[in-house]
Amino acid sequence: MLTKLLKHELKATSRYLVPLFLILFLFSILNRIVLSFDIFHGMFSFIPGFTMLGYVLSLVALVVVTYVILIIRFYKNLTSEEGYLMFTLPAKASQLINSKLLTSILWTVLSFFAILLSLFTLFLIEGDFNMISDAFQRGWQVITMEFGDKNVLFIIEVIILVILSIIDSILIIYVSIAIGQLFNGRKLLASFGAYIGIKIALQVMYTIIIAIITMSSPHFDDVTFLPTFLFPFVIIMQSVLNGIYYWVTNYLFANKLNLE
C-alpha cells in the first residue's frame, strides 16, 4: 500500500513542482546565452537584468513553493475534509505519514541538486571544472590536516547531520499539524502555535546543553572534539527528537484524529 501511496503522492506533487524545475533550467540556459554575448546595448540593455531577475525569482520560487506545497498537501490531505477519504483507505496512519515524508525528502533533495546544476549551467566554463576539482582536493587536504585519521568520520557525520536536518525540518511541521488538528475550528492557528512552542522549547534546550558541554568539557577547543563527541552527540539527539516527532504524529493521527 505504501508503494501505491508514494506513486499517488509523487504524481500529485509533480504537477506543481516539475514546472518549477523546468522554469529554473529555462532561465539558467537563457541567462547563459545572454551573458555569453555582449550585444545587449541601448534599448536592449534591460534584457540581461530582466533574465537574471527571472532566474533569481525562479530559484526562490523553487525553494519556497516546494516547501509550501508539501506542507499544504500534508495539512489538507490529513486534517481537512480530504482526510475523510485518506483515512478510509486500507492503509495505516504510519503509511500515510511515510508516503508524505518520503516524497518531501525526495523533492527537497532534488531541489538542492537542481539549484546546483542550474548554477553550474549558468556560471561554469570549461576551465572552471579543473578549478573546482583543485578546490575539492585542497578542501580534503585541509580536513585531513585538521582531523587526521578522523577525516572520513567527519565527512560521514556531516552527511548524516544534513540528512537528519532535512527530516527534522519536515517532521517538526508534521507534529505541529498533528497537534493543531486536535483543536476544532482553529487548526491552522493551533498548528502554528504548536510549531512556535516546539521551536522555543528546542532553543532553550539547545542553549542549556551547549552551555553544559562548554563548561564541562576540557577538550571543547580541540577541533577533533567535533567528530569524536559533538557530532555523534548531535546525531543521537537529533535522531531521538525525530523519533519523538514521528511517534507523536503517528499516535495522534491513529488515535486522536479530529476531522471536524
N, C-alpha and C positions, 0 to 999 in steps of 0.2 A: 504493500500500500504506500509505503514511503516513496518508492520509485515513481508511482503514479502522481503523488502529490508534488514531487520535485519537478516532474515534467510539466505539470499544470502551472506551477509557480514560475518556472523559467519562461514558459510560453507567455504568461500574462505580463511578466515584468519586461520581457524583451521588446514588447510592442512599444514601450515608452523609452527604454534605455538604449536599444540599438540605434535609433535615430540620433541620439545624443553623441554616440561614438562616431557615427558617420559624419555628423556636422563638425566634430572636433578634427577629424582627419581631413575633411574637405578644407577647413580653414588652415590647417597645417601645410597642406600641399599648395594652396593658393598663396599663402604668405611666403613659402619657399620660392615660388615663381616670381612673386612681386619683388622680393628682396634680392633676387639674383640679377635683376635688370634695373639699371639706374636710368630709367626712361620716363619716370613719372614726375614731370615738372609742370609749372604753370597751373593751368586749370585742372590738371590731373594729379597734382601733388597731394591731394587728400586721400588718394587710393591706398598708399601704404599704411597710413594711420587708421583708415577705416577697416582694412583687412586685419590689422593687428588687434584692433579693438574687438572685432568679431572673434578672433582666436582667444583672447583673454576671457571674454564672456562665455565662450563655449567651454573653456577649462573650468570656470567657476560653476557653470550650469551642470557639467558632468559630475562634479563632486557633490554639490548641494542637492541637485534634483535627484540624483541616485539615492542619496541618504534619505531624503524626504519621501520619495516614492516607496521605498522599502518599509519605512516606518508606517506610512499611511495604509499600506496593504495589510500589515500586521494588525493595526488597530481596527480597520474596517472589517477585515475578514473574520476576526475572532471576537470582537466586542460589540459590533453593531448588529443590525438585522441580518447581515450576511452570516453571522455566527450561527443562526438557526440552521442554515444549510450545512455549514462546515462541520458542526458538531453532531450532525445526524449521519455523517459519513462513517463507514465501518473502519474508523481509524482512532487510535488513542490520541489524547491531548499531546503527548510527547511527540508523536509522529507529525502532528500539525506544526508544533513548535520547531521540530528538527527541519522540516521542509523549508520553513521561513528562514531559519538560522543559516542553513547550508547555502541557500540561494543568496542571502545577504552577504555572506562571506565571499562567495564566488564573484558577485558583482563588485564588491569592494576591491578585491584583488585585481580583477580585470580593469577596473577604473585606474588603479595605480599604474599598471603596465601600459595602459592606453595613453596615459599622460606622459610617461617616459618615452614611449615610441613617438608620440607627437613632437616632443621636444627634440629628439634625435632627428626626426624628419625635417624640422624647421631650422635647426641651428648647426647640425653637423655637416662638415665637408669631409672629403676623403682623408685628408691628413689628420683630422681630429681623432680618428679611431686609434691611431698609434699613440696619441697623447693620452687618451682615456686609458688604454692598456698600461702605459707607463704610470699613470696616476694610481691605478689599482695596485700595481706592483710596489710603488712607493708606500701606499697605504698599508699593504700587507707587511712590508718591512718595518714600518713604524709600530704596528700592532705586535709583531714578533719581538721587536726590541723592548717594548713596554711590558708585554705579558709573558715573554719567554715561551716555555713549552705549554703554556695555557692559552696560546693564541687561537687554536682551533676551538677550544672550550668557550672562549669569549665570543667567537662568531656564532657558534651554535646557540648560545644563550641569548644573544641579541635577536636571532631569528625567532626563537621560541617566544621571547618577550613581545616582538612585533605581532606574531600570530595571536597571542593571548590578549594583546591590547585591542586588536580588531574584534575578537569575540566579546571582550568586555564592553566595548562601545555599543555593541548590538544588544547583548543580554541585559545591560542596565536599563535600556529603553524598554525591553520586553517586560522585565519585572515591574517597572514603573507603570506600564499599561495594565498589567495583570492586577496590580494593587488598585489602580484607578477604576477599573471596571466593577469593583465592589460597591461603588457609590452610585446610587440612582440619580440620573439627571445631570450629573456634573462629572462624568467620567474623564473627559479630556482635561478639565481643570485639576481633578484629583490626580490624574496621571502626571501632570506637570509638577504638582506639589510633591508627589512621591519622588520624582526624579531629583528635584532640588534638595529634598530632605536627605536622600541617599548620598548625593554629592557632598553635602555639608558634613554628614557623618563620616564619610570616607576621608575628607580633607582633614578633619580633626584627628582621625585615627592615624593617617599617614604622618602628620606633624608630630604626634606623640611618639610613634615608632622611630622616626628619623632622629628625634632628639635623644631617645634612649640608646640607639645604636651609636650615635656620635659620641655620647658621653661614656659609654661602657666599653667601646672597642678601642684598644690601643693601636690598632693597625688601620684605622679609618683613612689615614693619609696615604697608605700604600696602595698603588694602583692595582696590584694583584688582589686587593680586597674585593674588587668588583666581581671577577669570575669565580672566586673561591667562596665568597659569603653573600655579598649583597645581591647579586643577580639570582643565585639559587633561592635566596630568601624571598625575593620579589616574585619569582616564578611560582613558588609554593603558595604564597599568599594570594597571588592573582588567580591561580588555579582553584583555590578554595573558594574565593569570592565568586568566581564564575560558576562553580558548582552550586553555591548557595543561590545565586540569581536564577539558575536554571531550575533547581529543585522547587523554589518558591513559585516561579512562573507555572511550572507543570502542576504543582499541587493546587494552586488557585484555579486554574482552568479546568482541572479534572474534578475538583471537589467543591469549589466555591464559585462556579460560573454564574454570572449575573448578566443576562441579556436584556433586562428591562430598561 
